[in-house]
Amino acid sequence: MPQETSYSNSIFTSPCKNLRGLKALVCNETTEEIINDDELAQRKAEEAATRRYQAAEWLRQMDQAAWEALPKEPSEEEFCLALRNGLILCNVLNKVNRGAVPKVVDNPVLTLQSTEGAAQSAIQYFENMRNFLLAVGNMKLLTFEVSDLEKV
C-alpha cells in the first residue's frame, strides 16, 4: 500500500502567512531566509542580466558584427536591437554549422526613401531573421518569435 507523504516540515509550507509572493523558508542550521516579491524580482533581474552579458560575450567572440554592435554589458534593449535584424544570428549559426543559413544580407539597413524603397528595405531588413528562423527550424532546434525581439 502506498504511503502518504507529509509535507508539514518541507519547503511547501511557510511560517510567514502574512507575506505575499514566494514564501520559502531556507534553513542553514541557524539562518532563515524569507524571499518577498521585491527580492525575488531583483534576483530574477540580476540573473537575466548575467545571462544576457554571457550571451553577448559569446556572440562578440564568434562574430565581428556582434563585436561592433553589442556592448560588453548590454541592456535588454541594446541586446534586442543588436539581434533584431538577424545578421549576427545568421553569422554565428553559420560559424557553428557551416552553410546553415545559405543567404545572409550583409547590410540590412532600414531606410525610408520612398514608399516602394521603404517596403524593399523592410523586406531586406527582416530577411536575415526569417532565414535564421528557417535554418533553426530545419535543424529541429527550439526557436522564438520575431516579435519577442520587438517587445522591449
Sine and cosine of phi, psi and omega as CSV:
sin_phi,cos_phi,sin_psi,cos_psi,sin_omega,cos_omega
0.00,0.00,0.76,-0.65,-0.03,-1.00
-0.91,0.41,0.60,-0.80,0.03,-1.00
-1.00,0.03,0.54,-0.84,0.09,-1.00
-0.99,0.17,0.64,-0.77,0.03,-1.00
-1.00,-0.06,0.73,-0.68,0.02,-1.00
-0.99,-0.16,0.80,-0.60,0.00,-1.00
-0.96,-0.27,0.29,0.96,-0.11,-0.99
-0.91,0.41,-0.46,0.89,-0.01,-1.00
-0.92,-0.40,0.41,0.91,-0.06,-1.00
-0.96,-0.29,-0.06,-1.00,-0.02,-1.00
-0.94,0.34,-0.21,0.98,-0.03,-1.00
-0.96,0.28,-0.22,0.98,0.04,-1.00
-0.90,-0.44,0.38,-0.92,-0.03,-1.00
-0.67,-0.75,0.66,-0.75,0.05,-1.00
-0.97,0.23,-0.15,0.99,-0.08,-1.00
-0.95,-0.32,1.00,0.01,-0.04,-1.00
-0.99,0.17,-0.23,0.97,-0.06,-1.00
-1.00,-0.01,-0.08,1.00,0.01,-1.00
-1.00,0.03,0.56,-0.83,0.12,-0.99
-1.00,-0.07,0.26,-0.97,0.09,-1.00
0.99,0.13,-0.46,-0.89,-0.03,-1.00
-0.95,0.31,0.85,-0.53,-0.04,-1.00
-0.93,-0.37,0.96,0.27,-0.05,-1.00
-0.95,-0.33,0.60,-0.80,0.02,-1.00
-0.90,-0.43,0.87,-0.50,0.01,-1.00
-0.92,-0.38,0.87,-0.50,-0.06,-1.00
-0.95,-0.30,0.83,-0.56,0.15,-0.99
-0.82,-0.57,0.99,0.13,-0.07,-1.00
0.83,0.56,-0.98,0.21,-0.08,-1.00
-0.92,-0.40,-0.07,1.00,-0.05,-1.00
-0.97,-0.25,0.61,-0.79,0.08,-1.00
-0.79,-0.61,0.64,-0.77,0.00,-1.00
-0.78,-0.62,0.81,-0.58,0.05,-1.00
-0.92,-0.40,0.80,-0.60,-0.07,-1.00
-0.98,-0.20,0.86,-0.52,0.05,-1.00
-0.99,-0.16,0.00,-1.00,-0.07,-1.00
-0.84,0.54,-0.72,0.69,-0.05,-1.00
-0.90,0.43,-0.69,0.72,0.01,-1.00
-0.91,0.42,-0.65,0.76,0.02,-1.00
-0.89,0.45,-0.71,0.71,0.02,-1.00
-0.89,0.46,-0.66,0.75,0.02,-1.00
-0.89,0.45,-0.70,0.72,0.02,-1.00
-0.89,0.45,-0.68,0.73,0.02,-1.00
-0.90,0.45,-0.66,0.76,0.02,-1.00
-0.90,0.44,-0.66,0.75,0.01,-1.00
-0.91,0.41,-0.67,0.74,0.03,-1.00
-0.90,0.43,-0.66,0.75,0.02,-1.00
-0.90,0.43,-0.67,0.74,0.01,-1.00
-0.90,0.44,-0.68,0.73,0.01,-1.00
-0.88,0.48,-0.70,0.71,0.04,-1.00
-0.90,0.44,-0.64,0.77,0.01,-1.00
-0.90,0.43,-0.67,0.74,0.02,-1.00
-0.90,0.44,-0.65,0.76,0.02,-1.00
-0.91,0.41,-0.68,0.74,0.02,-1.00
-0.90,0.43,-0.68,0.74,0.01,-1.00
-0.89,0.46,-0.67,0.74,0.01,-1.00
-0.89,0.45,-0.69,0.72,0.02,-1.00
-0.90,0.44,-0.70,0.71,0.03,-1.00
-0.88,0.47,-0.64,0.77,0.02,-1.00
-0.90,0.44,-0.58,0.82,0.04,-1.00
-0.95,0.32,-0.51,0.86,-0.07,-1.00
-1.00,0.09,-0.44,0.90,-0.17,-0.99
-0.57,-0.82,0.74,-0.68,0.01,-1.00
-0.90,0.44,-0.60,0.80,0.03,-1.00
-0.88,0.47,-0.60,0.80,0.04,-1.00
-0.93,0.37,-0.61,0.79,0.02,-1.00
-0.86,0.51,-0.63,0.78,-0.02,-1.00
-0.98,0.18,-0.56,0.83,-0.13,-0.99
-1.00,-0.02,-0.46,0.89,-0.09,-1.00
-0.96,-0.28,0.82,-0.58,0.16,-0.99
-0.93,0.37,0.27,-0.96,-0.01,-1.00
-0.88,0.48,-0.64,0.77,0.04,-1.00
-0.80,-0.60,0.98,0.21,-0.08,-1.00
-0.96,0.28,0.52,-0.85,0.17,-0.99
-0.95,0.32,0.17,-0.99,0.04,-1.00
-0.86,0.50,-0.65,0.76,0.00,-1.00
-0.91,0.42,-0.72,0.70,0.01,-1.00
-0.88,0.47,-0.64,0.77,-0.01,-1.00
-0.90,0.44,-0.75,0.66,0.00,-1.00
-0.90,0.44,-0.67,0.75,0.01,-1.00
-0.89,0.46,-0.63,0.78,-0.01,-1.00
-0.93,0.37,-0.51,0.86,-0.05,-1.00
-1.00,-0.07,-0.24,0.97,-0.19,-0.98
-0.86,0.51,-0.59,0.81,-0.03,-1.00
-1.00,0.10,-0.09,1.00,0.12,-0.99
0.99,0.12,-0.14,0.99,-0.05,-1.00
-0.87,0.50,-0.76,0.65,-0.01,-1.00
-0.89,0.45,-0.71,0.71,-0.02,-1.00
-0.87,0.49,-0.69,0.73,0.02,-1.00
-0.90,0.43,-0.72,0.70,-0.02,-1.00
-0.88,0.48,-0.70,0.71,-0.01,-1.00
-0.92,0.38,-0.67,0.74,0.03,-1.00
-0.88,0.47,-0.63,0.78,0.04,-1.00
-0.93,0.38,-0.48,0.88,0.07,-1.00
-0.96,0.28,-0.60,0.80,0.00,-1.00
-0.97,0.24,-0.64,0.77,-0.04,-1.00
-0.69,-0.72,1.00,0.03,-0.12,-0.99
-0.76,0.65,0.79,-0.61,0.05,-1.00
0.99,0.16,0.12,0.99,-0.01,-1.00
-0.88,0.48,-0.62,0.78,0.05,-1.00
-0.91,-0.41,0.99,-0.15,-0.11,-0.99
-0.93,0.37,-0.48,0.88,-0.03,-1.00
-0.84,-0.54,0.88,-0.48,0.04,-1.00
-0.83,-0.55,0.83,-0.56,0.06,-1.00
-0.99,0.14,0.91,-0.42,-0.11,-0.99
-0.93,0.37,-0.57,0.82,-0.08,-1.00
-0.77,-0.64,0.95,0.32,-0.04,-1.00
-0.99,0.16,0.95,0.32,-0.02,-1.00
-1.00,0.02,0.74,-0.67,-0.01,-1.00
-1.00,-0.02,0.94,-0.35,0.02,-1.00
-0.88,-0.47,0.41,-0.91,-0.01,-1.00
-0.87,-0.49,0.98,0.18,0.00,-1.00
-1.00,0.01,-0.83,0.56,0.04,-1.00
-0.62,-0.78,0.12,-0.99,0.00,-1.00
-0.87,0.50,-0.72,0.70,0.00,-1.00
-0.93,0.37,-0.67,0.74,0.03,-1.00
-0.90,0.43,-0.63,0.78,0.01,-1.00
-0.91,0.42,-0.65,0.76,0.02,-1.00
-0.90,0.44,-0.68,0.73,0.02,-1.00
-0.90,0.44,-0.67,0.74,0.01,-1.00
-0.90,0.43,-0.64,0.77,0.01,-1.00
-0.90,0.43,-0.63,0.78,0.04,-1.00
-0.90,0.44,-0.72,0.70,0.04,-1.00
-0.89,0.46,-0.65,0.76,-0.05,-1.00
-0.86,0.51,-0.66,0.75,-0.05,-1.00
-1.00,-0.08,-0.05,1.00,-0.03,-1.00
-0.89,0.45,-0.67,0.74,0.02,-1.00
-0.88,0.48,-0.70,0.72,-0.02,-1.00
-0.90,0.44,-0.68,0.73,0.02,-1.00
-0.88,0.47,-0.71,0.70,0.01,-1.00
-0.90,0.44,-0.62,0.78,0.04,-1.00
-0.89,0.46,-0.75,0.66,-0.03,-1.00
-0.90,0.44,-0.59,0.80,0.08,-1.00
-0.90,0.44,-0.70,0.71,-0.01,-1.00
-0.89,0.45,-0.69,0.73,0.01,-1.00
-0.90,0.43,-0.67,0.75,0.04,-1.00
-0.89,0.46,-0.66,0.75,0.03,-1.00
-0.91,0.42,-0.47,0.88,0.02,-1.00
-0.99,0.10,-0.03,1.00,0.00,-1.00
0.88,0.47,0.60,0.80,0.05,-1.00
-0.99,-0.16,0.32,-0.95,0.08,-1.00
-0.91,0.42,0.58,-0.81,-0.04,-1.00
-0.76,-0.65,-0.13,-0.99,-0.02,-1.00
-0.57,-0.82,0.10,-0.99,0.06,-1.00
-1.00,-0.08,0.61,-0.80,0.04,-1.00
-0.85,0.53,-0.56,0.83,0.00,-1.00
-0.88,0.47,-0.36,0.93,0.05,-1.00
-0.88,0.47,-0.52,0.85,0.02,-1.00
-0.99,0.15,-0.22,0.98,-0.02,-1.00
-1.00,-0.09,-0.16,0.99,-0.13,-0.99
-0.98,0.17,-0.09,1.00,-0.06,-1.00
-0.99,0.15,0.00,0.00,0.00,0.00
